[in-house]
C-alpha cells in the first residue's frame, strides 16, 4: 500500500466501532522487511508440548520481525559502548548505550489506530542463549519518530550470532489504558470462594490421577484430558463462545508471505 492510499483509506466500522489497524511505513526504495505472523511451532518443542494450548496460543501472539542480514556480537563485560564488538557485520545493528546493549534498526516505521500502543517484546517461547530483549511500550498512534529495539548481551566473552531470517523481536498492538480498566480483588472466604475451590479440587484430583504414573516412570495413557483445548470446564460445562484454539493474524500487504519456522 502506498502512502497516498493509506492517507485516503476510509476507516472501516464493525459493530459500531472503528476497526483497529497497524501500518508499517517503509521508506521509498528501501528493501521490504520480513514481518510475519508468529507461527505455532517452535523447533525445540517436544511433541507433548503442543498439547498445551496456553503455550501454542502464546507462540502466536503478534508479528515476528525477522533478521534482514546475519551478524554477531561479543560483549567483554564492560559498561561502555565499545565493550561490544562485531556489530558492524550488520548495518542495522549498532552499540551506542553501553552495558552490553546492542540496538536494532527495524527498517520500518509503525503507526497504529487511535489509542492503540505497540508492545515491542521478545519472541515468545523462543529463548536464545546469551541475550535478552528489552521490552518497550510505544504510543505509536501519535508519535512522529522511530524506535530502536535493544537486545542485552548477558554472558561476557560469548559471541552471539544471528542468522538471516532468524526472529529478532515481536510486535503486539496493545489497547492504551487496558490495565487501568481492571478491578483487582482478593477473595478469601464466602460462597464464590467455596465454589471456586470446589471446582479447583475436582480439576486437581483428575490431574494428579493422570500424572501419577509418571512418579513410577510409566507413561500415562492420557496425561492431558483435552477439556481446556475443547473449551470445557472440569465438569464438562462449556466455557465461553469466545474460546480460541489458534490466532489468525492478518498478513501485512506487499510483504513476503512465505511461512517461517523457528
Secondary structure as GFF3:
##gff-version 3
##sequence-region A 1 262
A	DSSP	alpha_helix	3	8	.	.	.	ID=ss1
A	DSSP	beta_strand	13	14	.	.	.	ID=ss2
A	DSSP	beta_strand	17	18	.	.	.	ID=ss3
A	DSSP	beta_strand	22	25	.	.	.	ID=ss4
A	DSSP	beta_strand	35	37	.	.	.	ID=ss5
A	DSSP	three_ten_helix	47	51	.	.	.	ID=ss6
A	DSSP	alpha_helix	53	59	.	.	.	ID=ss7
A	DSSP	beta_strand	63	66	.	.	.	ID=ss8
A	DSSP	beta_strand	71	75	.	.	.	ID=ss9
A	DSSP	three_ten_helix	81	83	.	.	.	ID=ss10
A	DSSP	beta_strand	84	85	.	.	.	ID=ss11
A	DSSP	three_ten_helix	87	89	.	.	.	ID=ss12
A	DSSP	beta_strand	93	94	.	.	.	ID=ss13
A	DSSP	beta_strand	101	105	.	.	.	ID=ss14
A	DSSP	beta_strand	109	112	.	.	.	ID=ss15
A	DSSP	beta_strand	116	121	.	.	.	ID=ss16
A	DSSP	beta_strand	131	133	.	.	.	ID=ss17
A	DSSP	beta_strand	136	138	.	.	.	ID=ss18
A	DSSP	beta_strand	148	153	.	.	.	ID=ss19
A	DSSP	beta_strand	159	162	.	.	.	ID=ss20
A	DSSP	beta_strand	167	175	.	.	.	ID=ss21
A	DSSP	three_ten_helix	179	181	.	.	.	ID=ss22
A	DSSP	alpha_helix	191	211	.	.	.	ID=ss23
A	DSSP	three_ten_helix	212	216	.	.	.	ID=ss24
A	DSSP	alpha_helix	227	230	.	.	.	ID=ss25
###
